[in-house]
Amino acid sequence: GDLNALLLKPIDSQFLMSTQRVGVYSVSRILLALVFIIWLVFSNNIDVSIISWVYFLSLGVFGIILLYSLFYVVMTCTIWWSHLRNLVDLLFHVMDTAKYPKEMYRSFFQYGAFFLLPLALVVSLPTKALFQKASWNDVGVLVVLSSSLFIVSRKFWKFALRHYTSASS
């Protein structure tokens, strides 16, 4: 029923659905994390250039786009199969692996968990860029994957809406 109301509004439905639950708490967490990172860098007298900060923020944005797109593909599936809402919880646990650098996954997960590599890049790559240790290969993977997945999630959303039947029909 809520989706029907969103679809009737004169604004892009994906944008409206995405920003519906954004609150002060979400924005404050991001700002608090940035303040914490700045404090850590300056309190430990780590030399970081302005270019590294821009690089760090840019790769952080690409990481957020990757996570957003992945979530949106999963959430779009719930248009047809509402009983799949538990996938969101599963996705949160899978995303938890992104807290660790990709170097941790070289042994056991090297072949079986290929999708964890981009998730591990989301957190570790901006940090490596801040300290000028990021490889261009990893940067390319993150930028191409996040851009591609964003386009796929957008097209999948449009496809889902074309095949959506409301609860009242």
Secondary structure, DSSP 8 states (H G I E B T S, - for coil): -HHHHHHTSSS-HHHHHHHTT--HHHHHHHHHHHHHHHHHHHHTT----HHHHHHHHHHHHHHHHHHHHHHHHHHHHTTT-GGGGHHHHHHHHHHGGGGS-GGGGSSTHHHHTTTHHHHHHHHHHHHHHHTT---HHHHHHHHHHHHHHHHHHHHHHHHHHHT---TT-
